[in-house]
């Protein structure tokens, strides 16, 4: 079965940086778009960013533009979320997501999810 495993979460101070990683188990990893979502305490899960199968196209939500960057290394079956200039409102469980679509849009529904990694940003 397809499995996504996130890592890299932790406690950081506001203004700091953190890089999340997500490793996929599927042989055809490069044929799928990937993404990141997050869910803050007491809030609904929200879209953060997506990346096309070859990494050529990325999209992100307005609240993280200029601060977060999504990337991937298909040779390692890994997608990353580089988070800079972190704010307390970025505190959330971050979930890696896999799409059937090679070029997912911000409206597409992921097919598989990781279990999440907690990012806590202190004031």
C-alpha positions in Angstrom: 0.0 0.0 0.0 1.0 3.6 -0.6 2.5 5.2 2.5 3.6 8.7 3.2 5.8 9.5 6.2 6.4 13.0 7.4 9.3 14.2 9.5 11.1 17.4 10.6 8.5 19.0 12.8 9.3 20.5 16.1 9.4 23.6 18.2 10.9 26.8 16.8 10.8 30.4 17.6 9.0 33.0 15.6 11.2 34.1 12.7 13.0 30.8 12.5 13.1 28.2 9.8 12.2 24.5 9.5 12.2 22.0 6.7 9.7 19.2 6.6 10.2 16.0 4.7 7.8 13.4 3.4 8.9 10.1 2.0 6.7 8.1 -0.2 6.7 4.3 -0.7 5.4 4.1 -4.2 7.5 3.1 -7.2 5.7 5.6 -9.4 6.2 8.5 -7.0 7.3 10.8 -9.8 4.0 10.4 -11.6 2.0 12.0 -8.8 1.6 15.5 -7.7 2.3 16.1 -4.0 1.2 18.6 -1.5 1.2 19.8 2.1 -1.8 20.7 4.3 -1.9 21.8 7.9 -4.4 21.8 10.7 -4.1 24.2 13.5 -5.6 23.6 17.0 -9.3 24.0 16.8 -9.2 24.8 13.0 -10.1 22.9 9.9 -7.4 21.4 7.8 -6.2 23.8 5.1 -4.2 23.7 1.9 -0.6 24.9 2.0 1.1 24.0 -1.2 1.2 21.6 -4.1 3.9 20.5 -6.6 3.6 18.7 -9.9 5.1 15.3 -10.5 8.3 16.6 -12.0 8.6 19.6 -9.6 8.1 22.1 -12.4 4.9 23.7 -11.2 4.2 24.8 -7.6 1.3 26.6 -6.0 0.7 27.8 -2.5 -1.8 29.6 -0.4 -1.5 33.3 0.0 -0.7 33.2 3.7 2.6 31.4 3.1 3.7 32.9 -0.2 7.2 34.3 0.1 7.9 32.3 3.2 7.3 28.6 2.4 8.6 26.7 -0.6 7.6 23.2 -1.7 10.1 21.0 -3.6 10.8 17.4 -4.3 13.6 14.9 -5.0 12.1 12.1 -7.0 15.3 10.0 -6.8 14.7 9.9 -3.0 10.9 9.7 -3.2 10.8 12.8 -1.1 8.9 16.0 -1.0 9.9 18.9 1.2 8.4 22.0 2.7 10.9 24.7 3.5 9.4 27.1 6.0 11.0 30.4 6.7 10.0 33.4 8.7 7.7 31.3 10.8 4.9 32.9 12.7 2.9 31.6 15.7 -0.1 31.2 13.4 1.9 28.6 11.4 1.6 26.3 14.4 -0.2 23.2 13.2 0.1 19.6 12.4 1.4 19.4 8.9 0.3 16.6 6.6 1.9 15.4 3.4 -0.5 14.5 0.7 -0.4 12.6 -2.6 -2.5 13.2 -5.6 -3.6 11.0 -8.6 -3.2 14.1 -10.7 0.2 14.8 -12.1 -0.6 18.5 -12.0 -2.8 19.0 -9.0 -4.7 22.3 -8.5 -5.4 23.9 -5.1 -9.0 22.5 -5.5 -8.0 18.8 -6.0 -8.5 16.3 -3.4 -5.5 14.2 -2.3 -5.7 10.5 -2.6 -3.4 9.6 0.3 -2.2 11.3 3.5 0.6 11.0 5.8 0.1 10.9 9.5 1.3 14.4 10.2 4.2 16.1 11.9 3.7 18.8 14.5 5.2 22.2 14.0 5.0 24.6 17.0 6.1 28.2 16.6 6.6 30.2 19.8 6.2 33.9 20.2 
